[in-house]
Amino acid sequence: MEGQKESALLNKNPLFPFRITWQGLENQKIFSLPHWHEYMELIYVTKGSIQIGVNGEEILLNEGDIAFLGEHTVHSSYKPEGQLGISFVLFFDSTLVSSINSNVLESKYIKSFLSAFGSKYNYHIIRNENRNTELYDILSGIYREFFGKQEAYELVIKGYLYQMIACLIRENCIKMIPEEFKEEHIQQVEKSLKYIEEHYSGDISLHKLAEECNISYHYFSKIFKKVTGKNYKEYIDFVRVNEAEKLMLEDNYSISEISYKVGIPDQSCFYRLYKRVRGCSPTEFKAKMKNA
């Protein structure tokens, strides 16, 4: 199945890549042609049924069912003729919950949640017969906060998202990923994350990180990827981009000054790195922030 890319922004604020809709209210028509986007999507049916098409397969979602749609997954949706169909739909980038500041305790739950969406171009369906009212209440709270946009609404929504993850795990809608490594080794990886956050502007090699943690190079490379979901270079790039955005928000520095401060003296390299991580240029980011 081919589909068109949906390029609409999740949210006007690029630092908060999230959106929620409540579809099917008051006999609202639900229909979308095959499309895809570069963010994850979660559909939770609250009443009736919703028909979705995913990668060429037709799937009927009933009340309580949950669809986890990964990035780049081609999908469509519509409400079956003559049926009531209401659902919460969440759109978000994985960076919203997989923060670089998450500790090991949090990360094992977050990784299990993100794994439910499958790899890119994939999806996962949960037949949730329990129809837990707690999940409905959490999503209703997120919806109110997103459209109310009171002061610090972003913090409240992130709190709700963590509650949602916990609820999905407790209701067995999400399976925990088995622990594969010794606790002390995971703690050593966490030590390396702290080292990166303190030295991101310098030259950090994988050998240096392994040495700091007193772990062999090859084993450290393996557990770093498993624990963080990124290889060490991707993680360092992610930290540098986050730190660069903090400086861009201050509006006191030029792009060349910012790229130097985060450890990338070549401005053209910084532009390429930023666009690879965020999907837009640093200049475009600054413009979005002014319009947010």
Residue pairs with C-beta under 8 A, 6 or more apart in sequence:
1 34
1 53
1 55
1 56
1 74
2 34
2 74
3 33
3 34
3 35
3 36
3 74
3 75
3 76
4 33
4 34
4 35
4 36
5 35
5 36
5 37
5 38
6 35
6 36
6 37
7 37
9 288
10 17
10 18
10 19
10 39
10 91
10 92
10 93
11 17
11 18
11 19
12 288
12 291
12 292
13 154
13 288
13 289
13 292
14 278
14 280
14 285
14 288
14 289
14 292
15 245
15 289
16 96
16 154
17 39
17 92
17 93
17 95
17 96
18 90
18 91
18 92
18 93
18 96
18 146
18 157
19 90
19 91
19 92
19 146
20 88
20 89
20 90
20 91
20 139
20 142
20 143
20 146
21 88
21 89
22 86
22 87
22 88
22 89
22 143
23 30
23 50
23 85
23 86
23 87
23 88
23 89
24 30
24 47
24 48
24 50
24 79
24 84
24 85
24 86
24 87
25 86
29 79
30 50
30 77
30 78
30 79
30 85
30 87
31 77
31 78
31 79
32 76
32 77
32 78
33 76
34 53
34 74
34 75
34 76
35 74
35 75
35 76
36 72
36 73
36 74
36 75
37 71
37 72
37 91
38 71
38 72
38 93
38 279
39 71
39 91
39 92
39 93
40 68
40 69
40 70
40 71
40 91
40 92
40 93
40 94
40 114
40 117
41 67
41 68
41 69
41 73
41 75
41 89
41 90
41 91
42 66
42 67
42 68
42 69
42 88
42 89
42 90
42 117
43 50
43 52
43 61
43 66
43 67
43 69
43 77
43 87
43 88
43 89
44 65
44 66
44 87
44 88
44 89
44 90
44 135
44 136
44 139
45 61
45 62
45 63
45 64
45 65
45 66
45 85
45 86
45 87
46 63
46 86
46 87
46 88
46 136
47 63
47 84
47 85
47 86
48 62
48 63
48 79
48 83
48 84
48 85
48 86
49 60
49 61
49 62
49 63
49 79
49 80
49 83
49 84
49 85
50 60
50 61
50 77
50 78
50 79
50 80
50 85
50 87
51 58
51 59
51 60
51 61
51 77
51 78
51 79
51 80
52 58
52 59
52 61
52 67
52 75
52 76
52 77
53 59
53 75
53 76
53 77
54 67
54 69
54 73
54 74
54 75
54 123
55 73
55 74
55 75
55 121
55 122
55 123
59 67
59 125
60 80
61 67
61 87
61 125
62 127
63 131
64 127
64 128
64 129
64 130
64 131
64 132
65 125
65 126
65 127
65 128
66 125
66 126
66 128
66 168
66 173
67 123
67 124
67 125
67 126
68 116
68 117
68 118
68 123
68 124
68 125
68 126
69 75
69 117
69 123
70 117
70 118
70 119
70 120
70 121
70 122
70 123
71 117
71 120
71 121
72 120
72 121
73 120
73 121
73 122
73 123
74 121
75 123
79 85
88 139
88 143
90 139
90 142
94 114
95 238
96 158
96 161
97 110
97 113
97 114
97 158
97 161
97 162
97 165
98 107
98 110
98 111
98 114
98 229
100 193
100 197
100 235
100 238
100 239
100 242
102 110
103 190
104 186
104 187
104 189
104 190
104 227
107 227
107 228
108 176
108 177
108 179
109 165
109 166
109 169
109 176
110 165
111 177
111 229
112 169
112 174
112 175
112 176
112 177
113 165
113 168
113 169
113 174
114 229
115 177
116 124
116 126
116 168
116 173
116 174
116 175
117 123
117 124
118 124
126 173
128 171
128 173
130 171
132 167
132 171
134 167
135 164
135 167
135 168
135 171
138 160
138 163
138 164
138 167
139 164
141 156
141 160
142 157
142 160
142 161
142 164
145 153
145 156
145 157
145 160
146 153
146 157
165 174
168 174
169 176
180 226
181 223
181 226
181 227
185 215
185 219
185 223
186 223
186 227
188 213
188 214
188 215
188 220
189 213
189 220
189 223
189 224
189 227
189 228
190 227
191 212
191 213
192 209
192 212
192 213
192 220
192 224
192 232
193 228
193 235
195 204
195 209
195 212
196 204
196 209
196 232
196 235
196 236
196 239
197 239
200 236
200 239
200 240
200 243
200 262
200 263
201 240
201 261
201 262
201 263
202 263
203 263
204 232
204 236
206 217
206 220
206 221
206 232
206 233
207 217
209 220
209 224
209 232
210 216
210 217
210 220
210 221
213 220
215 223
221 231
221 232
224 231
224 232
224 235
225 231
228 235
230 238
237 273
237 276
237 277
238 277
240 262
240 263
240 264
240 273
241 262
241 273
241 274
241 277
241 278
243 261
243 262
244 258
244 259
244 261
244 262
244 270
244 274
244 282
245 285
247 253
247 258
247 261
247 262
248 258
248 282
248 285
248 286
248 289
249 289
251 286
253 261
255 267
255 270
255 271
255 282
255 283
256 267
258 270
258 282
259 265
259 266
259 267
259 269
259 270
262 270
264 270
264 273
270 282
271 281
271 282
274 280
274 281
274 282
274 285
275 281
278 285
280 288
